[in-house]
Amino acid sequence: MDRKRQAGPLRSGDDMSSAIVGVGETPAAKVSEENLESLIVRACREALDDAGLRPSDVDGIVIEGAVMPKEFPADRCEEVLGLHNVELQLGVSKSGAGVVGSLGVAAEAIRARRAEVVLSYFGVDWGTQRRTGRGAGPANARVGEPRIEAFERAFGYWPQVVWFGGLAQRYLETFGRPESDFASWVVANRENAATHEHALEREPLTESDYMDSPYVAAPLRRADCSLLNDGAGAMVVTSLDRAADCRRTPVGIAGVGTGHNETLGRSSIVLDSEILHTGAATATQVAMRSAGIGLDDVGFAEIYDCFTIAAILQAEDMGLFEPGTAGQMAGKGVTRFDGALPINTHGGLLSNSFIVGMGHVIEGVRQVRCERGDGQVTRSSVGLIAGYGGAESSTAVLVAI
């Protein structure tokens, strides 16, 4: 594993202006007895209680900008939670990129004194939707996109799992790697999930189990696909000055970066020579430069993993592994919670639960606060959190204060 230093030593934190002071989440369920609004409200209240703050303290709301404004908009959150002092409402990007990117927007709002206590949340009821036959629509279903219409949908590149299956096949052929690399990544995720009491998939999974399972969209199998469930999570961000008076140990937001790959998700996969690259490279470089850290400083990473191949591509673009080696490193135990570079220590979207990137942020906070019990990593003072939304990527650096 090549983890060359990208920047200087960790700064003293003089430029850091904000911290996560509270997190909350509902235990995920394949189908919940609560509706989506109830789940999100419960997660928000838990996050505020975790911080020792009241609804009246919240003066800003920053949320993921594609799903949440439709499912549970900020003004509805204000009404239900009794947030009477909110002066700032913003939506950021989409999917995991939006959730992780919201940390940067919240931090900048606090730095600019547009807000002092910012609430962010995300929730899904996709387990219930699946049961009722509605389901979440494919993210790449862009009506009127001529190249996709002409070269992908007409020949069966539909829905998401088929599209990511194409990415996975291109990856294996480009680097000459076996499908067992994906098995190694998935098995490590499952072992990490076993340390988390609320993970939906905690049963042991072996490489043989994986290889014997049928394809969903070759070379991807069921275990390569994110879970579908109901659940919600929330976090509270405030200034460092205010954080000192909060209930829990604050987790510093040392840097946040965003990146965009204009080809990913918009060009025809069969024609795009750059399809194996994400915006995570730029996002991570920006975040680490802002934080003043290098890869040698990183103790763990939580990487958005809607499909196995998505996590592998991001991990390699972030510089955590050489191109084509992430699965091989996972097979050597590197990505386990007790490995040299723990990744998705809660099991990620593949084994823990699907609340987009919010679960990754919450896990990162709990690792930095050393609250993960049997799943606690050894080096927890610096963590990378990577969010992904197709063309968009975001990376945040969380540090112990």
C-alpha positions as CSV (number, residue, x, y, z in Angstrom):
1,M,0.0,0.0,0.0
2,D,1.4,3.4,-1.0
3,R,0.2,6.2,1.2
4,K,2.6,9.0,0.3
5,R,2.3,12.2,2.3
6,Q,0.3,14.8,0.3
7,A,0.8,17.8,2.6
8,G,2.4,19.0,5.8
9,P,1.7,17.9,9.4
10,L,-1.6,18.5,11.1
11,R,-2.1,22.1,11.9
12,S,-2.8,23.4,15.4
13,G,-6.4,24.1,14.4
14,D,-6.1,27.9,14.3
15,D,-8.1,28.1,11.1
16,M,-10.8,25.7,12.2
17,S,-13.9,27.5,13.1
18,S,-16.6,24.8,13.7
19,A,-17.3,21.4,15.1
20,I,-19.9,18.7,15.1
21,V,-21.4,18.7,18.6
22,G,-24.3,16.3,18.3
23,V,-25.4,13.3,16.2
24,G,-28.5,11.2,16.3
25,E,-29.9,8.3,14.3
26,T,-32.8,5.9,14.4
27,P,-31.9,2.2,14.2
28,A,-32.5,1.3,10.6
29,A,-35.4,-1.1,9.8
30,K,-36.1,-3.0,6.6
31,V,-39.7,-1.6,7.1
32,S,-40.4,0.8,9.9
33,E,-43.6,1.2,11.8
34,E,-42.9,5.0,11.7
35,N,-43.3,7.3,8.7
36,L,-40.4,9.2,7.3
37,E,-41.3,12.5,9.0
38,S,-41.4,10.8,12.4
39,L,-38.0,9.1,11.8
40,I,-36.3,12.4,10.8
41,V,-37.8,14.3,13.7
42,R,-36.6,11.6,16.1
43,A,-33.1,11.8,14.8
44,C,-33.0,15.6,15.0
45,R,-34.2,15.6,18.6
46,E,-31.6,13.0,19.5
47,A,-28.8,15.0,17.8
48,L,-29.9,18.2,19.7
49,D,-30.1,16.3,23.0
50,D,-26.6,14.8,22.3
51,A,-25.3,18.3,22.0
52,G,-27.2,19.6,25.0
53,L,-29.0,22.2,22.9
54,R,-32.6,23.1,22.5
55,P,-34.7,23.7,19.3
56,S,-34.6,27.4,20.0
57,D,-30.8,27.4,19.7
58,V,-31.0,26.4,16.0
59,D,-30.6,29.3,13.6
60,G,-29.6,27.5,10.5
61,I,-30.6,24.4,8.5
62,V,-28.3,22.9,5.8
63,I,-29.5,19.7,4.1
64,E,-28.8,17.5,1.1
65,G,-30.4,19.3,-1.9
66,A,-32.0,16.7,-4.1
67,V,-34.0,14.3,-2.0
68,M,-34.7,16.1,1.3
69,P,-36.3,19.3,-0.1
70,K,-39.0,17.0,-1.6
71,E,-39.4,14.5,1.2
72,F,-38.9,16.7,4.3
73,P,-38.2,20.4,3.5
74,A,-36.5,22.7,5.9
75,D,-39.7,24.8,6.5
76,R,-41.5,21.6,7.5
77,C,-38.7,20.7,9.9
78,E,-39.0,24.2,11.5
79,E,-42.7,23.7,12.0
80,V,-42.6,20.2,13.4
81,L,-39.6,20.7,15.7
82,G,-40.5,24.2,16.8
83,L,-37.4,25.9,15.3
84,H,-38.5,29.5,15.6
85,N,-35.2,31.2,15.2
86,V,-34.0,29.8,11.8
87,E,-32.6,32.5,9.6
88,L,-30.6,30.3,7.1
89,Q,-31.9,27.5,4.9
90,L,-29.7,25.9,2.3
91,G,-29.7,22.7,0.2
92,V,-26.4,21.2,-1.0
93,S,-25.7,19.0,-4.0
94,K,-27.2,15.6,-4.0
95,S,-27.0,12.2,-2.3
96,G,-23.9,11.4,-0.3
97,A,-22.1,14.4,-1.8
98,G,-24.8,16.7,-0.5
99,V,-24.7,15.2,3.0
100,V,-21.0,15.4,3.5
101,G,-20.8,18.7,1.6
102,S,-23.3,20.2,4.0
103,L,-20.6,20.2,6.6
104,G,-18.5,22.6,4.6
105,V,-21.5,24.9,3.9
106,A,-22.4,24.9,7.6
107,A,-18.9,25.7,8.6
108,E,-18.7,28.6,6.2
109,A,-22.0,29.9,7.4
110,I,-20.8,29.9,10.9
111,R,-17.5,31.5,9.9
112,A,-19.4,34.2,8.1
113,R,-21.7,34.6,11.2
114,R,-24.7,33.8,9.1
115,A,-25.6,31.2,11.7
116,E,-24.2,29.8,15.0
117,V,-26.0,26.5,15.4
118,V,-26.8,24.5,12.2
119,L,-28.9,21.4,11.9
120,S,-28.5,18.9,9.1
121,Y,-30.6,15.7,8.5
122,F,-31.3,13.0,6.1
123,G,-33.8,10.1,6.1
124,V,-35.4,7.5,3.8
125,D,-38.3,5.2,3.7
126,W,-37.1,3.2,0.8
127,G,-37.7,-0.1,2.5
128,T,-41.4,0.9,2.9
129,Q,-41.5,2.2,-0.7
130,R,-40.1,-1.1,-2.0
131,R,-42.8,-3.0,-0.1
132,T,-45.5,-0.9,-1.6
133,G,-44.0,-1.2,-5.1
134,R,-43.1,2.5,-5.5
135,G,-39.3,2.4,-4.9
136,A,-36.7,5.0,-5.5
137,G,-36.2,5.9,-9.2
138,P,-32.8,5.4,-10.8
139,A,-30.5,8.4,-10.3
140,N,-29.4,8.3,-13.9
141,A,-32.9,8.4,-15.4
142,R,-32.5,11.7,-17.2
143,V,-35.2,12.2,-19.8
144,G,-33.8,13.9,-22.9
145,E,-30.2,13.0,-22.4
146,P,-29.5,11.9,-26.0
147,R,-26.3,9.9,-25.5
148,I,-27.7,7.8,-22.6
149,E,-31.0,7.4,-24.5
150,A,-29.3,6.3,-27.7
151,F,-26.4,4.2,-26.4
152,E,-27.3,2.9,-22.9
153,R,-31.0,2.6,-22.2
154,A,-31.8,1.1,-25.6
155,F,-29.3,-1.7,-25.0
156,G,-30.3,-2.5,-21.4
157,Y,-28.1,-0.2,-19.3
158,W,-30.9,0.3,-16.8
159,P,-31.3,0.7,-13.8
160,Q,-28.4,1.8,-11.5
161,V,-27.1,-1.6,-10.7
162,V,-26.6,-2.3,-14.4
163,W,-24.8,1.0,-14.9
164,F,-22.5,0.3,-12.0
165,G,-22.1,-3.3,-13.2
166,G,-20.6,-1.8,-16.4
167,L,-18.2,0.3,-14.3
168,A,-17.2,-2.8,-12.3
169,Q,-16.5,-4.8,-15.5
170,R,-14.5,-2.0,-17.0
171,Y,-12.4,-1.8,-13.8
172,L,-11.7,-5.5,-13.7
173,E,-10.6,-5.6,-17.3
174,T,-8.6,-2.3,-17.1
175,F,-6.5,-3.6,-14.2
176,G,-6.6,-7.3,-14.9
177,R,-8.2,-8.0,-11.5
178,P,-10.4,-11.0,-10.5
179,E,-13.9,-10.7,-9.1
180,S,-12.6,-12.0,-5.8
181,D,-11.4,-8.4,-5.2
182,F,-15.0,-7.3,-4.8
183,A,-15.6,-10.3,-2.5
184,S,-12.7,-9.2,-0.3
185,W,-14.1,-5.7,0.0
186,V,-17.6,-6.9,0.9
187,V,-16.3,-9.5,3.4
188,A,-14.3,-6.8,5.2
189,N,-17.4,-4.5,5.3
190,R,-19.5,-7.4,6.8
191,E,-16.8,-8.0,9.5
192,N,-16.9,-4.3,10.4
193,A,-20.7,-4.4,10.5
194,A,-20.6,-7.2,13.1
195,T,-19.2,-4.7,15.6
196,H,-22.2,-2.4,15.2
197,E,-25.3,-3.3,17.2
198,H,-27.7,-1.8,14.8
199,A,-26.3,-3.0,11.5
200,L,-28.8,-4.8,9.4
201,E,-26.4,-7.3,7.9
202,R,-24.2,-8.8,10.7
203,E,-24.1,-12.4,9.8
204,P,-20.6,-13.6,8.7
205,L,-20.0,-13.7,5.0
206,T,-17.1,-15.7,3.4
207,E,-15.5,-15.2,0.0
208,S,-17.0,-18.6,-1.0
209,D,-20.4,-17.4,0.0
210,Y,-20.0,-14.3,-2.1
211,M,-18.6,-16.2,-5.2
212,D,-21.3,-18.8,-5.0
213,S,-24.1,-16.2,-5.0
214,P,-25.8,-15.2,-8.3
215,Y,-25.1,-12.1,-10.3
216,V,-27.5,-9.1,-10.2
217,A,-25.7,-7.4,-13.0
218,A,-22.4,-9.1,-13.7
219,P,-19.9,-8.8,-12.1
220,L,-21.9,-7.3,-9.2
221,R,-23.8,-9.6,-6.9
222,R,-26.4,-8.8,-4.2
223,A,-23.8,-8.2,-1.6
224,D,-22.3,-5.5,-3.8
225,C,-25.5,-3.5,-3.7
226,S,-26.5,-1.1,-1.0
227,L,-29.3,-2.0,1.4
228,L,-32.8,-0.6,1.1
229,N,-34.4,0.3,4.4
230,D,-36.1,3.0,6.5
231,G,-34.1,5.2,8.8
232,A,-32.8,8.7,9.5
233,G,-29.9,10.6,10.9
234,A,-29.0,14.1,11.9
235,M,-26.1,16.2,13.1
236,V,-25.5,19.6,14.7
237,V,-22.7,21.9,13.8
238,T,-21.7,25.0,15.8
239,S,-18.8,27.4,16.4
240,L,-15.8,26.3,18.4
241,D,-16.6,28.9,21.0
242,R,-20.1,27.6,21.4
243,A,-18.9,24.0,21.2
244,A,-17.0,24.4,24.4
245,D,-20.2,24.7,26.3
246,C,-22.0,21.7,24.7
247,R,-22.7,18.4,26.4
248,R,-20.4,16.1,24.3
249,T,-16.8,16.3,23.2
250,P,-16.8,18.3,19.9
251,V,-15.4,16.9,16.7
252,G,-13.6,19.5,14.6
253,I,-14.4,20.1,11.0
254,A,-10.8,20.7,9.8
255,G,-11.5,20.8,6.1
256,V,-14.2,20.1,3.5
257,G,-13.6,19.8,-0.3
258,T,-15.8,19.2,-3.2
259,G,-15.0,17.8,-6.7
260,H,-16.9,17.3,-9.9
261,N,-16.3,14.8,-12.7
262,E,-18.3,16.2,-15.6
263,T,-18.3,12.9,-17.4
264,L,-19.4,10.5,-14.6
265,G,-23.1,9.9,-14.8
266,R,-23.7,12.0,-17.9
267,S,-21.7,10.5,-20.8
268,S,-22.2,7.1,-22.4
269,I,-20.3,4.5,-20.4
270,V,-19.3,2.7,-23.6
271,L,-17.7,5.8,-25.1
272,D,-16.1,7.4,-22.0
273,S,-12.5,6.7,-21.4
274,E,-12.5,8.6,-18.0
275,I,-15.4,6.7,-16.5
276,L,-13.2,5.1,-13.8
277,H,-12.5,8.4,-12.2
278,T,-14.6,10.3,-9.7
279,G,-14.6,13.8,-8.2
280,A,-13.1,12.3,-5.0
281,A,-9.5,13.1,-6.0
282,T,-10.1,16.8,-6.1
283,A,-12.5,16.8,-3.1
284,T,-9.9,15.0,-0.9
285,Q,-7.0,17.2,-2.0
286,V,-8.9,20.3,-1.2
287,A,-10.1,19.0,2.2
288,M,-6.7,17.8,3.2
289,R,-5.0,21.0,2.1
290,S,-7.5,23.0,4.1
291,A,-6.8,20.8,7.2
292,G,-3.1,20.8,6.7
293,I,-2.8,17.0,6.7
294,G,-1.3,14.3,4.6
295,L,-2.4,10.7,4.1
296,D,-0.1,9.5,6.7
297,D,-2.1,11.4,9.3
298,V,-5.4,9.6,8.4
299,G,-6.4,7.0,10.9
300,F,-9.6,5.8,9.2
301,A,-12.1,6.6,6.4
302,E,-15.8,6.3,5.9
303,I,-16.5,6.1,2.1
304,Y,-19.9,6.3,0.4
305,D,-20.6,2.8,-1.0
306,C,-23.8,2.6,-2.9
307,F,-22.1,-0.3,-4.8
308,T,-18.8,-1.9,-4.1
309,I,-17.2,-0.5,-7.2
310,A,-18.2,3.1,-6.1
311,A,-16.3,2.8,-2.8
312,I,-13.2,1.2,-4.5
313,L,-13.0,3.9,-7.2
314,Q,-13.3,6.7,-4.5
315,A,-10.7,5.0,-2.3
316,E,-8.2,4.9,-5.1
317,D,-9.0,8.4,-6.4
318,M,-8.5,9.7,-2.8
319,G,-5.0,8.3,-2.9
320,L,-5.6,5.7,-0.1
321,F,-4.6,2.9,-2.5
322,E,-2.8,2.6,-5.8
323,P,-5.2,2.2,-8.8
324,G,-6.4,-1.4,-9.1
325,T,-5.3,-2.4,-5.6
326,A,-8.1,-1.5,-3.2
327,G,-9.8,-5.0,-3.3
328,Q,-6.4,-6.7,-2.9
329,M,-5.6,-4.6,0.1
330,A,-9.0,-5.4,1.6
331,G,-8.2,-9.1,1.2
332,K,-5.1,-8.6,3.3
333,G,-7.2,-7.2,6.1
334,V,-6.1,-3.5,5.6
335,T,-9.7,-2.1,5.6
336,R,-11.0,-4.0,8.6
337,F,-11.7,-1.9,11.7
338,D,-8.6,-3.3,13.3
339,G,-6.5,-3.1,10.1
340,A,-3.9,-0.6,8.9
341,L,-6.4,1.7,7.2
342,P,-10.0,0.9,8.5
343,I,-12.7,1.8,6.0
344,N,-16.4,1.8,6.6
345,T,-16.0,0.7,10.2
346,H,-19.8,0.4,10.7
347,G,-20.3,-1.7,7.6
348,G,-21.3,1.1,5.2
349,L,-24.3,1.1,2.9
350,L,-23.6,-2.5,2.0
351,S,-23.9,-4.0,5.4
352,N,-25.0,-1.4,8.0
353,S,-27.9,0.6,6.5
354,F,-28.8,3.1,3.8
355,I,-29.3,6.7,5.0
356,V,-27.0,7.9,2.2
357,G,-23.9,9.6,3.7
358,M,-25.3,10.5,7.0
359,G,-24.5,7.2,8.6
360,H,-20.9,7.6,7.5
361,V,-20.6,11.0,9.1
362,I,-22.2,9.8,12.3
363,E,-19.8,6.8,12.4
364,G,-16.9,9.1,11.9
365,V,-18.0,11.3,14.8
366,R,-18.3,8.3,17.1
367,Q,-14.9,7.0,16.1
368,V,-13.3,10.3,16.8
369,R,-15.1,10.5,20.1
370,C,-13.9,6.9,20.9
371,E,-17.5,5.6,21.4
372,R,-17.5,2.5,19.2
373,G,-16.6,-0.1,21.8
374,D,-15.6,-3.3,20.0
375,G,-15.5,-1.5,16.7
376,Q,-13.2,1.3,17.8
377,V,-10.2,2.0,15.6
378,T,-6.8,2.5,17.1
379,R,-5.9,5.8,15.3
380,S,-9.1,7.8,15.6
381,S,-7.9,11.4,15.9
382,V,-8.2,12.1,12.1
383,G,-10.9,10.6,9.8
384,L,-11.8,11.2,6.2
385,I,-15.5,11.1,5.3
386,A,-16.3,10.8,1.6
387,G,-19.7,11.4,0.0
388,Y,-20.6,10.5,-3.6
389,G,-23.5,11.6,-5.8
390,G,-22.4,10.4,-9.3
391,A,-20.8,13.4,-10.9
392,E,-20.4,15.1,-7.5
393,S,-18.1,14.2,-4.6
394,S,-17.4,15.7,-1.2
395,T,-14.7,14.9,1.4
396,A,-14.6,16.1,5.0
397,V,-11.7,15.8,7.5
398,L,-12.9,15.3,11.1
399,V,-10.4,15.7,13.9
400,A,-10.2,15.3,17.6
401,I,-10.1,18.6,19.5
